[in-house]
Structures are given as C-alpha cells and as structure tokens.
C-alpha cells in the first residue's frame, strides 16, 4: 500500500514520524536492519507517538482492549470494549476514497457498533480526512476526538475515542496520496 508514495516523500514521512514520536516523549524506533521497511518503521513511530499523546489528551493510557477508560468524573474506570490501530493510504489517482470510507464502515461494524453508528462515525472521519488531504503536507497532523452517545449492537450507549495522524504526499506520478494513522478505543458511556 505504501508503494504509491514517491520515495523522497516516503523518506520525509518516515523522518517526520520519528520527529513526532520524539516530540511526544516516546522512544524513537530506529533500525539499521534492511529487513525492516521504511513503512514498518514509520508505523512503529506513529504507534509510539499516538500512545504517548493518547494519555495526555484522553487522560488514560492506550493499552488496546486492556485500556482502562475513565467513567463519570474520572474516579472510576471501565475496560475498553474494543480498540485498534492501522495506517491507511488514499491514492487520488485511483479514486480510492470510497474504499477508505468502506474500510472504516466495515471496521467500526466489526467492533460491534450498530450499523447506523458505524456509518455515522465513518462518514464523520471521512470528512475530516478529505479536509486534511486537500493539500500536500509531509508533517503528521494530529486530530483527537471523542464521539459520545453512539449505539452498539446491543442497544447500549458507548463512547469512542479516536486519535488520527494525517499527512499528504505525492505519489510516484505526482498525484495526491493521503495517509492516516488512526487509533481508537470504544467503551461504555459513563452516563448510561
């Protein structure tokens, strides 16, 4: 998937991911092993930066499904119902935005969100990505958001915390290629 990015842009994105990890206080993942691809190194540094930034923004540590999310006034916690992270690439020349939207809808449906909540959440994130990918930027831009009062498949009310890092580069033919690293947890709504 990362092959669509022009090599010089990919190098810049890998360095920007390492700088982002360092700026959040996370240990930077650096390897001299040719078995590790630049995209793997970039993903690892984005994961580290996201985990570090997560705790300062959402007031709990990201630990995947073992995350302990705050409830009510924060004096109690609840375990995450579901979580995940991934790195997606949108290639403008392939017209793949519907595929990103479809991927997000399927992902959130797989987390046990109701169809209506999964579609609304994916549509909202898709709109954020379109805005972020309107011009080339080889720096990773953070976006954090809590989506409250969504419904799961059981009719229970849940919250979803989402952290995105977005960047926009050229592909090998000079077309826009948008990248997004995302991380999320979903947990029972403290009001329900």
C-alpha positions, 0 to 999 in steps of 0.5 A: 500500500505504501508503494504509491508514495514517491520515495523522497516523500516516503523518506520525509514521512518516515523522518517526520514520524520519528520527529513526532514520536520524539516530540511526544516523549516516546522512544524513537524506533530506529533500525539499521536492519534492511529487513525492516521497511521504511513503512514498518518503521514509520508505523512503529513511530506513529504507534509510539507517538499516538500512545504517548499523546493518547494519555495526555489528551484522553487522560488514560493510557492506550493499552488496546482492549486492556485500556482502562477508560475513565467513567463519570468524573474520572474516579472510576474506570471501565475496560475498553470494549474494543480498540485498534490501530492501522495506517491507511493510504488514499491514492487520488489517482485511483479514486480510492476514497470510497474504499477508505470510507468502506474500510472504516464502515466495515471496521467500526461494524466489526467492533460491534457498533450498530450499523447506523453508528458505524456509518455515522462515525465513518462518514464523520472521519471521512470528512475530516480526512478529505479536509486534511488531504486537500493539500500536500503536507509531509508533517503528521497532523494530529486530530483527537476526538471523542464521539459520545452517545453512539449505539452498539449492537446491543442497544447500549450507549458507548463512547469512542475515542479516536486519535488520527495522524494525517499527512499528504504526499505525492505519489510516484506520478505526482498525484495526491496520496493521503495517509492516516494513522488512526487509533481508537478505543470504544467503551461504555458511556459513563452516563448510561 
